[in-house]
Amino acid sequence: MARITRADDVPIDVSGALPWVGELRGVAGLEDGLLGRPELFAGTLTEKLLTFALGRGIEYYDAPAVRRIVGDAGKDGYRFSSLIPGHRDEHAVSNEEVIMIITKRRSPGGHF
């Protein structure tokens, strides 16, 4: 394993921990940890994507939509494209809503 250092030759600590894995070291350890429980990563990523798309935080009443998106993504091997809200008709956010929210954010009068 290559030694990772800063410009001043001080070693960088590449260790960490995940609650469901415990201690891990380096990128390979992180990858193994995330791949061991893909539904947790997919759920968090889905919540973040919905937060951006909706222009607000996720609330308790959004949980069924998040579970449905993650469940459907699981059937597709948790592919990133399966987590994009609104890419299928059955999800809570339509493409038109996402476009409207993004457009409003970019406009000078937008309140986001």
N, C-alpha and C positions, 0 to 999 in steps of 0.2 A: 504494500500500500504506500502510495506516494505521501510524503510529508508535506502538509499544506502550511505555508507560512505567509505572514504579511510582508510588506516591502522591507520592514526593518528586521526580518528574520526571526520574528517571534512566532512560535507555533500557534496556529488557530485551533481552538478546542472544537472538534467536530462531533462531540458526543451530545446526546439528548435523551429524551424519554417520551413515550406515548403511554397514556393510561392503560390501554389494553395490551401493550407489548412489554413495557418496562424499558430498561436502558437499551439504547441503540447507539451505534457509532457510524458516522459518515453517511454518505448518500445511499450506499447499498443497504444500510440498516433502516434508513428512513423509507426507502422504496419497499423493502420487505414488510415493514410495519403497516404501511398504507395498503399494500396489496393483500395483507392478511385480513383486513376488515374494510373492503371497498365501499360498503354501504354507509359507513360513517363519513368517509371523505366525500362521497357523492351527496349525502344529505347536507353537509355543511356547504359545499359548493352550490347546491341548488338553492339554499337559503340566501346565499350571497348574490346569486344571479337574480333571484326574485326581488331582493331588496333594491338592486339597481333598476330592474325593469319596472317595478311599481313606484319607485321614487319614495319609498317609505320602508320602515323596518318590518320584519316579519312578526305577525301577531299569532295568538293561539288559534284563531280561526283559519289561518293559512296552513296549519299542520296537515289537514287531509290532502291538500294539493301537493305539498312537499312529499308526503308519503307516497302519493300516487305517481308523481314524477320519478322518484327514486325507485319505486317498485317496477315501473315500466322500464327504467334504465337497466335494472338488474336483469331483465329478460333479454336485454341487448348487450350484456357484458359490461355494463356501466360505461359505454362509449360516451365521450364528451358530447357528441351531437344529440344523444338521448336526453341529456340534462338541460338542454336549451328550452326554457319555458316558451310555450306558444308555437313550437315547431310542429305540433300535432293538434288537431282540432279538439281533442278531449281534455287538454290542459287548461288551467285557469286563465292564462294570459294569452290574448290573441296577438298576432303580429301587428295588427293595426294599433293596438294599445301600446305596444313597445315602441313603435315608430312615433306615435303621438308624444309619449313621455320623453323620448330622446330629443325630438324636435323642440319640445317646449323647454327642455334643459338648455339647449343651444341658443335659443332665442333670447335677445336682450331683455325682454319683458318676462321671461320665465321665472317662476318663483321657486325653483329647486336649487 
